[in-house]
């Protein structure tokens, strides 16, 4: 609808000899549908008062023979706002057009995009800090794919870092005089061993050095350490996949830092020929600071003086591999915002060395906090395991009301997913938020269960109808709902452009509130004839939108609640 209104306004500007492309935006003023504020910009360009220009535009619009088809009223408001109330005919014609379109009328895109999200460390259990990258990353993946892009997702495991050296150290000392291939341990052993040896490294410098040496030898391809590494990876990745599968978070590739290491000989040979790679005290570095920087950006160190590689080298190797394997238009990282400096260095290094010249973006997410507004912890102060958070949410929902105890397990899992995901995705990904299990489990308020309940309740009201929507709009809440439905294309387009799923989540909540008001004000069981047919058409499309957008967020509708 915005495009139609903008076409009318731009035609009007041409008639008035104003060389300008105007924009129409949704109005926040009660009783006004849209507004145009461009009279202020035109005033600067043409040296006239904004109010005079706005009046010229409105008077010329009213001369248009199709005025009644588009507008109920167009009003100038001082000092130069143009307020628009659209006609019922335009609302209905636009809605009929929208309902005939695929993909909710969204614009089609066609890029190849690599998404890097998840990023857990092997040998350590997933904790609540891994929640946001997984949920946000999967939602962005879903949205981009829905828009027609080819997406390639990679979990990018931390599978050959310091924690591996520490766990292997623990295994060697716990299983002395046993061949590495004969050593057996379980997931519980890994969960205990990593924090134990990690703590020991902080207390004992000789242990720290030995663990670092094990890590270095593992990275260099030591075959004995590789035997233990493989056992650790198999156990840990199996557990990681189980949690991700429950959250319906999936990856096309389960690459890790170890795969990046395979790229180093070729990449380092290439980098050695690049003039921007310098030797500084024996280390290889790339200067990445720029004249416009307001803060100091340290150089990107790609190899230490002792020949060891770093996290930065691994990420450059990953970009090298992705360029070679996929040749993407864009690579995006959904990773904790606290790593923004690291990604600034990596992206600049990739550009300066011409390793990759496509688009690189880091969408840094905030943290999941407890009620104390600090990162979510257990009562003992440790990081809460993601598996335990899921259990807590499930128990909270089951205990909310007696009937929940007998709920189908598949439905219960869908609701738990909705609670966790909507609690997260309703927030701008850049912000921290407080995870209140009780609040987000309720069927009322801005929660996942509220959206699910709205859909299921409306579904029960629906009956057979033909596909012919009349030109009638029967009351104000009816009009409000139809206008809200018409926003869906621009909402999905914006969420895709900005890579921000909360835009869709916020729209879903607002739409659900309006839809709830609609069926409370319009008693479907008492209606018949054309009005009942029209309302069925409207509510069916409402539920199609809710279902489609929930699925973009990775949320699926249960049979009952």
C-alpha positions in Angstrom: 0.0 0.0 0.0 2.9 2.4 0.8 4.1 2.0 -2.8 0.7 3.0 -4.2 0.5 6.1 -2.0 4.1 7.1 -2.8 3.3 6.8 -6.6 0.3 9.2 -6.2 2.5 11.6 -4.2 5.4 11.5 -6.6 3.1 12.1 -9.6 1.7 15.1 -7.7 5.2 16.4 -7.1 6.0 16.1 -10.8 2.9 18.1 -11.6 4.1 20.8 -9.2 7.6 20.7 -10.7 9.2 19.4 -7.6 12.1 17.1 -8.4 12.0 14.7 -5.5 11.1 11.1 -4.6 8.9 11.1 -1.5 8.3 8.5 1.2 5.1 7.6 3.1 5.4 6.0 6.6 2.9 4.5 9.0 1.5 7.1 11.4 1.5 6.8 15.2 -1.3 9.4 15.5 -4.6 7.9 16.4 -7.1 8.1 13.6 -4.3 8.7 11.0 -3.1 5.8 8.8 0.0 7.3 7.1 2.0 10.4 7.0 4.5 12.2 4.8 7.0 14.6 6.3 9.0 15.5 3.1 7.6 19.0 2.9 10.3 19.9 5.4 13.0 18.6 3.0 11.4 20.2 0.0 11.3 23.5 1.9 15.0 23.5 2.2 15.5 22.6 -1.5 13.0 25.2 -2.8 13.2 27.9 -0.1 9.5 27.8 0.8 7.7 27.3 4.0 6.9 23.6 4.7 3.2 24.4 5.4 2.8 26.1 2.0 4.4 23.2 0.2 2.3 20.7 2.1 -0.9 22.6 1.2 0.2 22.7 -2.5 0.6 18.9 -2.5 -2.7 18.2 -0.7 -4.7 20.6 -2.9 -3.2 19.0 -6.1 -3.9 15.5 -4.8 -7.6 16.4 -4.2 -7.8 17.4 -7.9 -6.9 13.8 -8.9 -9.9 12.0 -10.4 -9.0 8.8 -8.5 -8.8 10.7 -5.2 -11.8 8.8 -3.7 -10.4 5.4 -4.7 -7.3 6.0 -2.6 -8.1 8.4 0.2 -10.8 9.0 2.8 -9.1 12.2 3.7 -5.7 14.0 3.3 -4.9 16.7 5.8 -2.2 19.3 6.3 -1.1 19.7 9.9 1.2 22.5 11.0 4.0 23.1 10.5 3.9 21.0 7.4 2.9 17.3 8.0 0.7 15.6 5.5 -1.6 13.2 7.3 -3.4 10.5 5.3 -6.5 8.4 6.0 -6.9 5.8 3.2 -10.1 4.7 1.7 -11.8 1.4 2.6 -11.6 0.5 -1.1 -7.8 0.9 -1.2 -7.5 -1.3 1.9 -9.6 -4.1 0.4 -8.1 -3.9 -3.0 -4.6 -4.0 -1.5 -5.5 -6.9 0.7 -7.0 -8.9 -2.1 -3.8 -8.4 -4.1 -1.6 -9.4 -1.2 -3.6 -12.6 -0.6 -2.9 -13.7 -4.1 0.9 -13.3 -3.8 3.4 -15.9 -2.8 5.7 -15.4 0.2 3.4 -12.9 1.8 4.2 -10.4 -1.0 7.8 -10.0 0.0 10.4 -8.9 -2.5 12.7 -11.7 -3.8 16.4 -11.8 -3.1 19.0 -13.9 -4.7 22.4 -13.9 -2.9 24.6 -16.7 -1.6 25.1 -16.1 2.1 27.2 -18.0 4.6 25.9 -17.8 8.2 28.2 -18.5 11.1 26.3 -19.1 14.3 26.4 -21.5 17.2 30.1 -21.6 17.9 30.2 -23.9 20.9 33.5 -25.3 22.2 33.9 -29.1 22.0 34.5 -30.9 25.3 32.3 -28.3 27.2 28.5 -28.6 27.6 26.2 -26.0 25.9 25.2 -23.4 28.4 22.8 -20.5 28.4 25.4 -18.2 26.8 25.1 -20.3 23.6 21.3 -19.8 23.4 21.1 -16.4 21.6 23.6 -17.2 18.8 21.7 -20.4 18.0 18.2 -19.0 18.1 18.9 -15.7 16.4 21.2 -17.3 13.8 18.6 -19.9 12.9 15.9 -17.2 12.6 18.0 -15.0 10.4 18.8 -18.1 8.3 15.1 -18.9 7.9 14.2 -15.3 7.0 17.0 -15.0 4.3 16.0 -18.4 2.8 12.3 -17.4 2.8 13.3 -14.4 0.7 14.9 -16.5 -1.9 18.6 -16.4 -0.9 20.8 -19.5 -1.0 22.0 -19.8 2.6 24.9 -22.0 3.9 25.1 -22.4 7.7 28.1 -23.5 9.6 28.2 -24.2 13.4 32.0 -23.4 13.4 33.0 -25.5 16.4 35.8 -24.5 18.7 37.4 -28.0 18.4 41.1 -27.6 18.6 41.7 -24.8 21.1 43.1 -24.6 24.6 40.3 -26.6 26.2 41.3 -29.6 24.1 44.8 -29.5 25.5 43.5 -29.3 29.0 41.1 -32.2 28.6 43.7 -34.4 26.9 46.1 -33.6 29.8 43.4 -34.8 32.2 42.8 -38.0 30.3 46.5 -38.8 30.1 46.9 -38.4 33.9 43.6 -40.2 34.7 44.3 -43.2 32.5 48.1 -43.9 32.8 49.7 -46.9 31.2 46.7 -47.5 28.8 47.0 -47.2 25.1 45.2 -44.1 23.8 43.0 -46.2 21.5 41.9 -48.3 24.5 41.0 -45.4 26.8 37.2 -45.2 27.4 35.3 -42.3 29.0 31.8 -40.8 28.9 30.2 -37.4 28.6 30.0 -36.9 32.3 33.8 -37.4 32.5 34.3 -34.6 30.0 31.9 -32.3 31.9 34.0 -32.8 35.1 37.5 -32.9 33.6 37.5 -29.6 31.7 36.6 -27.3 34.6 38.9 -29.3 36.9 42.0 -28.9 34.7 41.0 -25.4 33.6 41.1 -24.4 37.3 44.3 -26.2 37.8 46.0 -24.3 34.9 45.2 -21.0 36.7 46.8 -22.3 39.9 49.8 -24.2 38.5 52.0 -22.6 35.8 53.7 -25.9 34.9 50.4 -27.6 34.2 49.3 -24.5 32.2 52.5 -24.8 30.1 52.1 -28.6 29.6 48.5 -28.1 28.5 49.6 -25.4 26.0 52.2 -27.7 24.6 49.7 -30.5 24.1 47.4 -28.1 22.3 50.3 -26.9 20.0 51.3 -30.5 19.2 47.6 -31.4 18.5 47.3 -28.5 16.2 50.5 -29.6 14.4 49.0 -33.0 13.8 50.3 -35.3 16.6 48.8 -38.7 15.8 48.5 -39.9 19.4 46.8 -36.8 20.6 44.5 -37.0 17.6 43.2 -40.4 18.8 42.0 -38.8 22.0 40.8 -35.7 20.2 38.6 -37.8 18.0 37.0 -39.6 21.0 36.4 -36.3 22.7 34.8 -34.7 19.5 32.5 -37.7 18.9 31.1 -37.7 22.4 30.8 -33.9 22.8 29.4 -33.2 19.3 26.7 -35.9 19.7 25.5 -34.1 22.9 25.6 -30.7 21.2 23.6 -32.0 18.3 21.0 -33.4 20.7 20.3 -30.0 22.3 20.4 -28.1 18.9 17.9 -30.7 17.5 15.5 -30.1 20.4 15.7 -26.3 19.7 15.2 -27.0 15.9 18.6 -25.3 15.2 20.3 -26.9 12.2 23.5 -26.5 10.3 24.6 -27.4 6.7 28.1 -27.9 7.9 29.7 -28.9 11.2 33.1 -27.5 10.4 35.4 -26.4 13.2 38.7 -24.6 13.8 40.5 -27.9 12.9 39.2 -27.5 9.3 40.6 -24.0 9.2 44.0 -25.4 10.2 44.0 -27.4 7.0 44.0 -24.2 5.0 47.0 -22.7 6.7 49.8 -23.9 4.4 48.1 -22.5 1.3 46.9 -19.3 3.0 50.1 -18.5 4.8 52.1 -19.0 1.6 49.7 -16.5 0.0 50.0 -14.0 2.9 53.8 -14.2 2.9 53.7 -12.5 -0.5 51.3 -9.7 0.6 53.1 -6.4 1.3 50.7 -5.5 4.2 51.9 -8.6 6.2 54.8 -7.4 8.4 57.2 -9.0 10.9 57.0 -7.4 14.3 59.4 -8.9 17.0 59.3 -12.2 15.1 55.5 -12.3 14.8 53.6 -11.9 11.6 51.0 -9.1 11.8 48.6 -7.1 9.6 48.1 -3.4 10.5 44.4 -2.8 10.3 43.9 0.6 11.9 42.5 3.4 9.7 42.8 7.2 9.8 39.1 7.5 10.6 39.2 5.3 13.7 38.1 7.0 16.9 39.7 4.3 19.0 43.0 2.4 18.5 42.5 -0.9 16.6 45.4 -3.2 17.4 47.2 -5.1 14.6 45.9 -8.5 13.6 48.5 -11.1 14.7 48.3 -14.1 12.5 51.4 -16.0 13.7 53.4 -15.7 16.9 57.1 -15.5 17.0 57.3 -19.2 18.1 55.4 -20.2 15.0 52.1 -20.8 16.8 48.8 -19.8 15.2 46.0 -17.8 16.9 42.3 -17.5 16.9 42.6 -14.7 14.3 44.5 -17.1 12.0 41.8 -19.7 12.4 39.1 -17.2 11.4 41.1 -15.9 8.4 41.5 -19.6 7.4 37.8 -20.1 7.7 37.1 -17.1 5.4 39.7 -18.5 3.0 37.9 -21.8 2.9 34.5 -20.3 2.5 35.6 -18.2 -0.4 37.1 -21.2 -2.0 34.2 -23.6 -1.4 31.2 -21.4 -1.7 32.2 -18.1 -3.3 29.5 -16.3 -1.3 28.2 -12.7 -1.8 28.2 -12.3 2.0 29.4 -13.9 5.2 27.7 -13.0 8.4 28.6 -13.9 11.9 26.0 -14.1 14.7 28.4 -14.0 17.7 28.5 -12.3 21.1 28.8 -8.5 20.8 31.9 -8.6 23.1 33.9 -10.0 20.2 33.3 -6.9 18.0 36.9 -5.8 18.2 38.1 -9.2 17.0 35.8 -9.2 14.0 36.8 -5.7 13.1 40.4 -6.9 13.0 39.6 -10.0 11.0 37.3 -8.3 8.5 39.9 -5.6 7.8 42.7 -8.1 7.5 40.6 -10.2 5.0 40.0 -7.0 2.9 43.6 -5.7 3.1 45.0 -9.0 2.0 42.3 -9.6 -0.6 41.5 -12.9 0.9 37.8 -12.0 0.6 36.3 -8.9 -1.0 32.6 -9.6 -0.5 30.4 -8.4 2.3 31.4 -9.3 5.9 29.1 -8.5 8.9 29.2 -9.3 12.6 25.7 -9.1 14.2 26.8 -9.0 17.9 24.2 -10.3 20.3 23.7 -9.2 24.0 23.5 -11.6 26.9 20.7 -13.6 28.6 20.5 -12.3 32.1 18.9 -13.4 35.3 16.7 -11.2 37.5 19.8 -9.6 39.0 20.4 -8.2 35.4 23.7 -10.1 35.2 24.5 -13.1 32.9 22.3 -16.0 33.8 24.0 -18.3 36.4 23.2 -21.3 38.5 22.7 -20.8 42.3 26.3 -21.9 42.8 27.5 -19.2 40.4 28.4 -21.4 37.4 27.1 -21.1 33.8 23.6 -22.7 33.6 23.7 -25.6 31.2 21.3 -25.1 28.3 19.8 -28.6 28.9 19.0 -27.5 32.5 17.3 -24.3 31.3 15.1 -26.3 29.0 14.1 -28.6 31.9 13.3 -25.6 34.1 11.1 -24.0 31.4 9.3 -27.3 30.8 8.7 -27.8 34.6 7.4 -24.2 35.0 4.9 -24.6 32.2 3.7 -28.0 33.4 3.1 -26.6 36.8 1.2 -23.5 35.6 -2.1 -25.3 35.5 -3.3 -28.9 36.1 -4.2 -29.7 32.5 -0.7 -29.1 31.4 0.5 -32.2 33.2 -1.4 -34.5 30.8 -0.3 -32.6 27.6 1.0 -34.5 24.6 4.9 -34.6 24.8 5.3 -33.3 21.2 2.9 -30.4 21.9 4.7 -29.7 25.2 8.1 -29.5 23.4 6.7 -27.1 20.8 5.4 -24.8 23.6 8.7 -24.9 25.5 10.5 -23.9 22.3 8.0 -21.1 21.8 8.6 -19.9 25.4 12.4 -19.9 25.1 12.6 -18.5 21.5 10.0 -15.8 21.7 11.4 -14.5 25.0 14.7 -14.1 23.2 13.6 -13.0 19.7 11.2 -10.2 20.9 14.3 -8.3 21.9 16.7 -6.5 19.5 19.6 -8.9 19.2 22.1 -6.2 20.3 20.5 -5.8 23.7 20.8 -7.8 26.9 17.5 -9.1 28.3 16.3 -10.7 31.5 15.0 -14.2 31.2 12.0 -14.6 33.6 10.9 -18.2 33.2 7.5 -17.6 35.0 6.7 -14.5 33.0 7.6 -15.9 29.6 5.6 -19.1 30.3 2.3 -17.3 30.8 -0.4 -17.4 28.1 -1.0 -13.7 28.6 1.4 -10.9 27.8 4.2 -10.6 25.2 5.0 -14.3 25.2 5.3 -17.3 22.8 2.3 -19.1 24.4 0.1 -16.0 23.9 0.8 -16.0 20.1 0.2 -19.8 20.0 -3.0 -19.5 21.9 -4.3 -16.7 19.6 -3.7 -18.8 16.6 -5.4 -21.9 18.1 -8.4 -19.9 19.4 -9.0 -18.2 16.0 -8.6 -21.6 14.2 -11.6 -22.9 16.2 -13.7 -20.1 15.0 -13.1 -20.6 11.3 -15.6 -22.2 9.0 -16.0 -22.8 5.3 -16.0 -19.6 3.1 -15.6 -18.7 -0.5 -12.6 -16.6 -1.6 -14.5 -13.4 -2.6 -13.8 -10.6 -0.1 -16.4 -7.8 -0.5 -15.6 -4.1 -0.4 -17.3 -3.7 3.0 -15.4 -2.8 6.2 -17.8 -3.2 9.0 -16.3 -1.5 12.0 -13.1 0.2 13.3 -11.5 -2.9 14.7 -12.1 -4.7 11.4 -10.4 -1.8 9.6 -7.5 -1.9 12.1 -6.9 -5.6 11.6 -6.9 -5.3 7.8 -4.4 -2.5 7.8 -2.2 -4.5 10.1 -2.3 -7.5 7.8 -1.1 -5.2 5.0 2.1 -4.4 6.9 3.4 -8.0 6.7 5.4 -7.7 3.5 7.3 -4.6 4.6 7.9 -6.2 8.1 9.6 -9.3 6.6 11.5 -7.2 4.1 12.8 -5.0 6.9 13.7 -8.0 9.1 15.7 -9.5 6.2 17.4 -6.2 5.3 18.4 -5.4 9.0 19.0 -9.1 10.0 16.8 -8.5 13.0 14.2 -11.1 13.9 12.7 -9.0 16.6 11.0 -6.9 13.9 8.9 -10.0 13.0 8.4 -10.9 16.7 7.1 -7.4 17.6 4.7 -7.5 14.6 3.5 -10.9 15.6 2.6 -9.7 19.0 0.9 -6.6 17.8 -1.1 -8.6 15.2 -2.2 -11.1 17.8 -3.4 -8.3 20.1 -5.5 -6.8 17.3 -6.8 -10.3 16.2 -7.8 -11.0 19.8 -9.7 -7.7 20.0 -11.3 -8.5 16.7 -12.9 -11.8 17.6 -13.9 -10.5 21.1 -15.7 -7.6 19.4 -17.2 -9.5 16.5 -19.0 -12.7 17.7 -18.5 -15.1 14.8 -21.1 -17.6 16.0 -23.9 -15.0 15.8 -23.0 -13.9 12.2 -24.1 -15.2 8.8 -24.1 -14.2 5.2 -21.5 -11.9 3.6 -20.1 -10.5 6.9 -19.4 -14.0 8.2 -17.8 -14.9 4.9 -15.6 -11.8 4.9 -14.5 -12.3 8.5 -13.6 -16.0 7.7 -11.4 -14.8 4.8 -9.7 -12.2 7.0 -9.0 -14.5 9.9 -7.8 -17.3 7.7 -5.2 -15.0 6.2 -4.4 -13.7 9.7 -3.6 -17.2 10.8 -1.6 -17.9 7.7 0.6 -14.9 8.5 0.9 -16.0 12.2 1.9 -19.5 11.2 4.4 -18.4 8.5 6.1 -15.8 10.7 6.3 -18.2 13.7 8.0 -20.7 11.5 10.5 -18.1 10.4 11.3 -17.6 14.1 11.7 -21.4 14.5 8.4 -21.8 16.4 5.8 -24.4 15.5 2.2 -24.6 16.5 1.0 -27.4 18.8 -2.3 -29.2 18.2 -3.8 -28.0 21.5 -2.8 -25.9 24.5 
